[in-house]
Amino acid sequence: MMSSQLVFNLASGSVSCGFTPTAATELKAKLNEIVQVLKAKTAEISGAGGKPRQSKPIEYQYTGDVFLEIFCNPNIWANPFVAKVLITLRDDRIRVSSEAELTRIIEDVDRFLEQFA
């Protein structure tokens, strides 16, 4: 399987790791799931005017040359445009955890997948 570098642009700097197109497609599906849950919550709030039902946290994990985890608790974000995810990237020597904007991570994954289109 072909692997290339996926770059995540963070608020202050960036981090990259070896990633495959298949894994990126799976990550994109999980990010789209987060967006859909947040849109549904926004619609519940505006439609019913009440408190939306609680959603389970959503996470994605990838194990390749490194371990990558993306985690989002949709209960704390008003909509997809303000939502953030926690990115953890680690191997046996280093661990990096940072919060990043959901929309920026979606753009990073889309840019990565464009290489293979």
CNS distance restraints for C-alpha pairs under 8 A (distance, minus, plus):
assign (resid   1 and name CA) (resid  20 and name CA) 6.95 0.50 0.50
assign (resid   2 and name CA) (resid  20 and name CA) 6.02 0.50 0.50
assign (resid   2 and name CA) (resid  21 and name CA) 7.44 0.50 0.50
assign (resid   3 and name CA) (resid  18 and name CA) 6.00 0.50 0.50
assign (resid   3 and name CA) (resid  19 and name CA) 5.20 0.50 0.50
assign (resid   3 and name CA) (resid  20 and name CA) 4.49 0.50 0.50
assign (resid   3 and name CA) (resid  21 and name CA) 7.22 0.50 0.50
assign (resid   4 and name CA) (resid  18 and name CA) 5.32 0.50 0.50
assign (resid   4 and name CA) (resid  19 and name CA) 5.46 0.50 0.50
assign (resid   4 and name CA) (resid  20 and name CA) 6.34 0.50 0.50
assign (resid   5 and name CA) (resid  16 and name CA) 6.07 0.50 0.50
assign (resid   5 and name CA) (resid  17 and name CA) 5.26 0.50 0.50
assign (resid   5 and name CA) (resid  18 and name CA) 4.53 0.50 0.50
assign (resid   5 and name CA) (resid  19 and name CA) 5.83 0.50 0.50
assign (resid   5 and name CA) (resid 112 and name CA) 7.96 0.50 0.50
assign (resid   6 and name CA) (resid  16 and name CA) 5.34 0.50 0.50
assign (resid   6 and name CA) (resid  17 and name CA) 5.52 0.50 0.50
assign (resid   6 and name CA) (resid  18 and name CA) 6.23 0.50 0.50
assign (resid   6 and name CA) (resid  19 and name CA) 5.87 0.50 0.50
assign (resid   6 and name CA) (resid 108 and name CA) 7.55 0.50 0.50
assign (resid   6 and name CA) (resid 109 and name CA) 7.25 0.50 0.50
assign (resid   6 and name CA) (resid 112 and name CA) 6.02 0.50 0.50
assign (resid   7 and name CA) (resid  14 and name CA) 6.72 0.50 0.50
assign (resid   7 and name CA) (resid  15 and name CA) 5.75 0.50 0.50
assign (resid   7 and name CA) (resid  16 and name CA) 4.19 0.50 0.50
assign (resid   7 and name CA) (resid  17 and name CA) 6.81 0.50 0.50
assign (resid   7 and name CA) (resid 108 and name CA) 6.56 0.50 0.50
assign (resid   7 and name CA) (resid 112 and name CA) 7.80 0.50 0.50
assign (resid   8 and name CA) (resid  14 and name CA) 5.53 0.50 0.50
assign (resid   8 and name CA) (resid  15 and name CA) 5.35 0.50 0.50
assign (resid   8 and name CA) (resid  16 and name CA) 5.97 0.50 0.50
assign (resid   8 and name CA) (resid 105 and name CA) 6.34 0.50 0.50
assign (resid   8 and name CA) (resid 108 and name CA) 5.98 0.50 0.50
assign (resid   9 and name CA) (resid  13 and name CA) 6.36 0.50 0.50
assign (resid   9 and name CA) (resid  14 and name CA) 4.43 0.50 0.50
assign (resid   9 and name CA) (resid  15 and name CA) 6.73 0.50 0.50
assign (resid   9 and name CA) (resid 100 and name CA) 7.77 0.50 0.50
assign (resid   9 and name CA) (resid 104 and name CA) 7.03 0.50 0.50
assign (resid   9 and name CA) (resid 105 and name CA) 7.15 0.50 0.50
assign (resid   9 and name CA) (resid 108 and name CA) 7.09 0.50 0.50
assign (resid  10 and name CA) (resid  14 and name CA) 5.12 0.50 0.50
assign (resid  10 and name CA) (resid  15 and name CA) 7.53 0.50 0.50
assign (resid  10 and name CA) (resid  98 and name CA) 7.53 0.50 0.50
assign (resid  10 and name CA) (resid  99 and name CA) 7.38 0.50 0.50
assign (resid  10 and name CA) (resid 100 and name CA) 5.42 0.50 0.50
assign (resid  10 and name CA) (resid 101 and name CA) 7.67 0.50 0.50
assign (resid  11 and name CA) (resid  99 and name CA) 7.99 0.50 0.50
assign (resid  11 and name CA) (resid 100 and name CA) 6.48 0.50 0.50
assign (resid  11 and name CA) (resid 101 and name CA) 7.94 0.50 0.50
assign (resid  17 and name CA) (resid  65 and name CA) 7.99 0.50 0.50
assign (resid  17 and name CA) (resid  66 and name CA) 7.19 0.50 0.50
assign (resid  18 and name CA) (resid  64 and name CA) 7.76 0.50 0.50
assign (resid  18 and name CA) (resid  65 and name CA) 6.66 0.50 0.50
assign (resid  18 and name CA) (resid  66 and name CA) 7.65 0.50 0.50
assign (resid  19 and name CA) (resid  23 and name CA) 6.72 0.50 0.50
assign (resid  19 and name CA) (resid  24 and name CA) 7.04 0.50 0.50
assign (resid  19 and name CA) (resid  64 and name CA) 7.55 0.50 0.50
assign (resid  20 and name CA) (resid  24 and name CA) 6.21 0.50 0.50
assign (resid  21 and name CA) (resid  25 and name CA) 6.12 0.50 0.50
assign (resid  21 and name CA) (resid 113 and name CA) 6.36 0.50 0.50
assign (resid  21 and name CA) (resid 116 and name CA) 7.20 0.50 0.50
assign (resid  22 and name CA) (resid  26 and name CA) 6.40 0.50 0.50
assign (resid  23 and name CA) (resid  27 and name CA) 6.13 0.50 0.50
assign (resid  23 and name CA) (resid  62 and name CA) 7.32 0.50 0.50
assign (resid  24 and name CA) (resid  28 and name CA) 6.02 0.50 0.50
assign (resid  24 and name CA) (resid 109 and name CA) 6.46 0.50 0.50
assign (resid  24 and name CA) (resid 112 and name CA) 7.73 0.50 0.50
assign (resid  24 and name CA) (resid 113 and name CA) 6.92 0.50 0.50
assign (resid  25 and name CA) (resid  29 and name CA) 6.32 0.50 0.50
assign (resid  25 and name CA) (resid 113 and name CA) 7.62 0.50 0.50
assign (resid  26 and name CA) (resid  30 and name CA) 6.40 0.50 0.50
assign (resid  27 and name CA) (resid  31 and name CA) 6.16 0.50 0.50
assign (resid  27 and name CA) (resid  60 and name CA) 6.71 0.50 0.50
assign (resid  27 and name CA) (resid 109 and name CA) 7.83 0.50 0.50
assign (resid  28 and name CA) (resid  32 and name CA) 6.10 0.50 0.50
assign (resid  28 and name CA) (resid 106 and name CA) 6.98 0.50 0.50
assign (resid  28 and name CA) (resid 109 and name CA) 6.66 0.50 0.50
assign (resid  28 and name CA) (resid 110 and name CA) 7.73 0.50 0.50
assign (resid  29 and name CA) (resid  33 and name CA) 6.23 0.50 0.50
assign (resid  30 and name CA) (resid  34 and name CA) 6.44 0.50 0.50
assign (resid  30 and name CA) (resid  58 and name CA) 7.90 0.50 0.50
assign (resid  30 and name CA) (resid  59 and name CA) 7.62 0.50 0.50
assign (resid  30 and name CA) (resid  60 and name CA) 6.66 0.50 0.50
assign (resid  31 and name CA) (resid  35 and name CA) 6.39 0.50 0.50
assign (resid  31 and name CA) (resid 102 and name CA) 7.80 0.50 0.50
assign (resid  31 and name CA) (resid 106 and name CA) 6.80 0.50 0.50
assign (resid  32 and name CA) (resid  36 and name CA) 6.17 0.50 0.50
assign (resid  33 and name CA) (resid  37 and name CA) 6.19 0.50 0.50
assign (resid  34 and name CA) (resid  38 and name CA) 6.21 0.50 0.50
assign (resid  34 and name CA) (resid  58 and name CA) 6.85 0.50 0.50
assign (resid  34 and name CA) (resid  72 and name CA) 7.52 0.50 0.50
assign (resid  34 and name CA) (resid  74 and name CA) 7.17 0.50 0.50
assign (resid  34 and name CA) (resid  80 and name CA) 7.84 0.50 0.50
assign (resid  35 and name CA) (resid  39 and name CA) 6.10 0.50 0.50
assign (resid  35 and name CA) (resid  80 and name CA) 5.50 0.50 0.50
assign (resid  36 and name CA) (resid  40 and name CA) 6.10 0.50 0.50
assign (resid  37 and name CA) (resid  41 and name CA) 6.23 0.50 0.50
assign (resid  37 and name CA) (resid  55 and name CA) 7.82 0.50 0.50
assign (resid  37 and name CA) (resid  74 and name CA) 7.15 0.50 0.50
assign (resid  38 and name CA) (resid  42 and name CA) 6.22 0.50 0.50
assign (resid  38 and name CA) (resid  74 and name CA) 6.20 0.50 0.50
assign (resid  38 and name CA) (resid  77 and name CA) 7.50 0.50 0.50
assign (resid  38 and name CA) (resid  78 and name CA) 7.25 0.50 0.50
assign (resid  38 and name CA) (resid  79 and name CA) 5.30 0.50 0.50
assign (resid  38 and name CA) (resid  80 and name CA) 5.70 0.50 0.50
assign (resid  39 and name CA) (resid  43 and name CA) 6.20 0.50 0.50
assign (resid  39 and name CA) (resid  79 and name CA) 6.26 0.50 0.50
assign (resid  39 and name CA) (resid  80 and name CA) 6.81 0.50 0.50
assign (resid  40 and name CA) (resid  44 and name CA) 6.15 0.50 0.50
assign (resid  41 and name CA) (resid  45 and name CA) 6.27 0.50 0.50
assign (resid  41 and name CA) (resid  52 and name CA) 5.90 0.50 0.50
assign (resid  41 and name CA) (resid  53 and name CA) 7.71 0.50 0.50
assign (resid  41 and name CA) (resid  78 and name CA) 7.84 0.50 0.50
assign (resid  41 and name CA) (resid  79 and name CA) 7.68 0.50 0.50
assign (resid  42 and name CA) (resid  46 and name CA) 6.25 0.50 0.50
assign (resid  42 and name CA) (resid  78 and name CA) 6.69 0.50 0.50
assign (resid  42 and name CA) (resid  79 and name CA) 6.15 0.50 0.50
assign (resid  43 and name CA) (resid  47 and name CA) 5.62 0.50 0.50
assign (resid  44 and name CA) (resid  48 and name CA) 5.63 0.50 0.50
assign (resid  44 and name CA) (resid  49 and name CA) 7.18 0.50 0.50
assign (resid  44 and name CA) (resid  50 and name CA) 7.40 0.50 0.50
assign (resid  44 and name CA) (resid  51 and name CA) 7.71 0.50 0.50
assign (resid  44 and name CA) (resid  52 and name CA) 5.71 0.50 0.50
assign (resid  45 and name CA) (resid  49 and name CA) 4.95 0.50 0.50
assign (resid  45 and name CA) (resid  50 and name CA) 5.59 0.50 0.50
assign (resid  45 and name CA) (resid  51 and name CA) 6.21 0.50 0.50
assign (resid  45 and name CA) (resid  52 and name CA) 5.91 0.50 0.50
assign (resid  46 and name CA) (resid  50 and name CA) 7.90 0.50 0.50
assign (resid  54 and name CA) (resid  75 and name CA) 6.29 0.50 0.50
assign (resid  55 and name CA) (resid  73 and name CA) 7.88 0.50 0.50
assign (resid  55 and name CA) (resid  74 and name CA) 6.54 0.50 0.50
assign (resid  55 and name CA) (resid  75 and name CA) 6.24 0.50 0.50
assign (resid  56 and name CA) (resid  73 and name CA) 7.11 0.50 0.50
assign (resid  56 and name CA) (resid  74 and name CA) 7.54 0.50 0.50
assign (resid  57 and name CA) (resid  71 and name CA) 7.22 0.50 0.50
assign (resid  57 and name CA) (resid  72 and name CA) 5.75 0.50 0.50
assign (resid  57 and name CA) (resid  73 and name CA) 4.39 0.50 0.50
assign (resid  57 and name CA) (resid  74 and name CA) 6.32 0.50 0.50
assign (resid  57 and name CA) (resid  75 and name CA) 7.89 0.50 0.50
assign (resid  58 and name CA) (resid  71 and name CA) 5.89 0.50 0.50
assign (resid  58 and name CA) (resid  72 and name CA) 5.34 0.50 0.50
assign (resid  58 and name CA) (resid  73 and name CA) 6.39 0.50 0.50
assign (resid  58 and name CA) (resid  74 and name CA) 7.61 0.50 0.50
assign (resid  59 and name CA) (resid  69 and name CA) 6.94 0.50 0.50
assign (resid  59 and name CA) (resid  70 and name CA) 5.44 0.50 0.50
assign (resid  59 and name CA) (resid  71 and name CA) 4.34 0.50 0.50
assign (resid  59 and name CA) (resid  72 and name CA) 6.31 0.50 0.50
assign (resid  60 and name CA) (resid  68 and name CA) 7.96 0.50 0.50
assign (resid  60 and name CA) (resid  69 and name CA) 5.54 0.50 0.50
assign (resid  60 and name CA) (resid  70 and name CA) 5.13 0.50 0.50
assign (resid  60 and name CA) (resid  71 and name CA) 6.59 0.50 0.50
assign (resid  61 and name CA) (resid  67 and name CA) 7.31 0.50 0.50
assign (resid  61 and name CA) (resid  68 and name CA) 5.63 0.50 0.50
assign (resid  61 and name CA) (resid  69 and name CA) 4.46 0.50 0.50
assign (resid  61 and name CA) (resid  70 and name CA) 6.59 0.50 0.50
assign (resid  62 and name CA) (resid  66 and name CA) 7.93 0.50 0.50
assign (resid  62 and name CA) (resid  67 and name CA) 5.73 0.50 0.50
assign (resid  62 and name CA) (resid  68 and name CA) 5.06 0.50 0.50
assign (resid  62 and name CA) (resid  69 and name CA) 6.47 0.50 0.50
assign (resid  63 and name CA) (resid  67 and name CA) 4.58 0.50 0.50
assign (resid  63 and name CA) (resid  68 and name CA) 6.47 0.50 0.50
assign (resid  65 and name CA) (resid  91 and name CA) 7.62 0.50 0.50
assign (resid  66 and name CA) (resid  89 and name CA) 6.86 0.50 0.50
assign (resid  66 and name CA) (resid  90 and name CA) 5.74 0.50 0.50
assign (resid  66 and name CA) (resid  91 and name CA) 5.01 0.50 0.50
assign (resid  67 and name CA) (resid  88 and name CA) 7.84 0.50 0.50
assign (resid  67 and name CA) (resid  89 and name CA) 5.69 0.50 0.50
assign (resid  67 and name CA) (resid  90 and name CA) 5.26 0.50 0.50
assign (resid  67 and name CA) (resid  91 and name CA) 6.14 0.50 0.50
assign (resid  68 and name CA) (resid  87 and name CA) 7.27 0.50 0.50
assign (resid  68 and name CA) (resid  88 and name CA) 5.71 0.50 0.50
assign (resid  68 and name CA) (resid  89 and name CA) 4.62 0.50 0.50
assign (resid  68 and name CA) (resid  90 and name CA) 6.71 0.50 0.50
assign (resid  69 and name CA) (resid  86 and name CA) 7.89 0.50 0.50
assign (resid  69 and name CA) (resid  87 and name CA) 5.80 0.50 0.50
assign (resid  69 and name CA) (resid  88 and name CA) 5.12 0.50 0.50
assign (resid  69 and name CA) (resid  89 and name CA) 6.57 0.50 0.50
assign (resid  70 and name CA) (resid  85 and name CA) 6.41 0.50 0.50
assign (resid  70 and name CA) (resid  86 and name CA) 5.64 0.50 0.50
assign (resid  70 and name CA) (resid  87 and name CA) 4.74 0.50 0.50
assign (resid  70 and name CA) (resid  88 and name CA) 6.55 0.50 0.50
assign (resid  71 and name CA) (resid  85 and name CA) 5.52 0.50 0.50
assign (resid  71 and name CA) (resid  86 and name CA) 5.10 0.50 0.50
assign (resid  71 and name CA) (resid  87 and name CA) 6.65 0.50 0.50
assign (resid  72 and name CA) (resid  84 and name CA) 6.95 0.50 0.50
assign (resid  72 and name CA) (resid  85 and name CA) 4.83 0.50 0.50
assign (resid  72 and name CA) (resid  86 and name CA) 6.45 0.50 0.50
assign (resid  73 and name CA) (resid  77 and name CA) 7.71 0.50 0.50
assign (resid  73 and name CA) (resid  85 and name CA) 7.88 0.50 0.50
assign (resid  74 and name CA) (resid  83 and name CA) 7.73 0.50 0.50
assign (resid  77 and name CA) (resid  82 and name CA) 6.66 0.50 0.50
assign (resid  77 and name CA) (resid  83 and name CA) 5.23 0.50 0.50
assign (resid  77 and name CA) (resid  84 and name CA) 7.80 0.50 0.50
assign (resid  78 and name CA) (resid  82 and name CA) 6.91 0.50 0.50
assign (resid  78 and name CA) (resid  83 and name CA) 7.25 0.50 0.50
assign (resid  79 and name CA) (resid  83 and name CA) 6.26 0.50 0.50
assign (resid  80 and name CA) (resid 102 and name CA) 6.98 0.50 0.50
assign (resid  80 and name CA) (resid 103 and name CA) 7.30 0.50 0.50
assign (resid  81 and name CA) (resid 102 and name CA) 7.32 0.50 0.50
assign (resid  81 and name CA) (resid 103 and name CA) 6.44 0.50 0.50
assign (resid  82 and name CA) (resid 101 and name CA) 7.15 0.50 0.50
assign (resid  82 and name CA) (resid 102 and name CA) 7.63 0.50 0.50
assign (resid  83 and name CA) (resid 101 and name CA) 6.15 0.50 0.50
assign (resid  83 and name CA) (resid 102 and name CA) 5.60 0.50 0.50
assign (resid  83 and name CA) (resid 103 and name CA) 7.85 0.50 0.50
assign (resid  84 and name CA) (resid  99 and name CA) 6.35 0.50 0.50
assign (resid  84 and name CA) (resid 100 and name CA) 5.34 0.50 0.50
assign (resid  84 and name CA) (resid 101 and name CA) 4.34 0.50 0.50
assign (resid  84 and name CA) (resid 102 and name CA) 4.93 0.50 0.50
assign (resid  85 and name CA) (resid  99 and name CA) 5.59 0.50 0.50
assign (resid  85 and name CA) (resid 100 and name CA) 5.45 0.50 0.50
assign (resid  85 and name CA) (resid 101 and name CA) 6.33 0.50 0.50
assign (resid  85 and name CA) (resid 102 and name CA) 5.87 0.50 0.50
assign (resid  86 and name CA) (resid  97 and name CA) 6.92 0.50 0.50
assign (resid  86 and name CA) (resid  98 and name CA) 5.72 0.50 0.50
assign (resid  86 and name CA) (resid  99 and name CA) 4.47 0.50 0.50
assign (resid  86 and name CA) (resid 100 and name CA) 6.40 0.50 0.50
assign (resid  87 and name CA) (resid  96 and name CA) 7.91 0.50 0.50
assign (resid  87 and name CA) (resid  97 and name CA) 5.50 0.50 0.50
assign (resid  87 and name CA) (resid  98 and name CA) 5.37 0.50 0.50
assign (resid  87 and name CA) (resid  99 and name CA) 6.09 0.50 0.50
assign (resid  87 and name CA) (resid 100 and name CA) 7.12 0.50 0.50
assign (resid  88 and name CA) (resid  95 and name CA) 7.14 0.50 0.50
assign (resid  88 and name CA) (resid  96 and name CA) 5.64 0.50 0.50
assign (resid  88 and name CA) (resid  97 and name CA) 4.28 0.50 0.50
assign (resid  88 and name CA) (resid  98 and name CA) 6.65 0.50 0.50
assign (resid  89 and name CA) (resid  95 and name CA) 5.84 0.50 0.50
assign (resid  89 and name CA) (resid  96 and name CA) 5.24 0.50 0.50
assign (resid  89 and name CA) (resid  97 and name CA) 6.42 0.50 0.50
assign (resid  90 and name CA) (resid  94 and name CA) 5.53 0.50 0.50
assign (resid  90 and name CA) (resid  95 and name CA) 4.14 0.50 0.50
assign (resid  90 and name CA) (resid  96 and name CA) 6.17 0.50 0.50
assign (resid  91 and name CA) (resid  95 and name CA) 6.54 0.50 0.50
assign (resid 100 and name CA) (resid 104 and name CA) 7.27 0.50 0.50
assign (resid 100 and name CA) (resid 105 and name CA) 7.05 0.50 0.50
assign (resid 101 and name CA) (resid 105 and name CA) 6.43 0.50 0.50
assign (resid 102 and name CA) (resid 106 and name CA) 6.27 0.50 0.50
assign (resid 103 and name CA) (resid 107 and name CA) 6.32 0.50 0.50
assign (resid 104 and name CA) (resid 108 and name CA) 6.25 0.50 0.50
assign (resid 105 and name CA) (resid 109 and name CA) 6.25 0.50 0.50
assign (resid 106 and name CA) (resid 110 and name CA) 6.15 0.50 0.50
assign (resid 107 and name CA) (resid 111 and name CA) 6.06 0.50 0.50
assign (resid 108 and name CA) (resid 112 and name CA) 6.24 0.50 0.50
assign (resid 109 and name CA) (resid 113 and name CA) 6.22 0.50 0.50
assign (resid 110 and name CA) (resid 114 and name CA) 6.24 0.50 0.50
assign (resid 111 and name CA) (resid 115 and name CA) 7.15 0.50 0.50
assign (resid 112 and name CA) (resid 116 and name CA) 7.79 0.50 0.50
assign (resid 113 and name CA) (resid 117 and name CA) 6.64 0.50 0.50
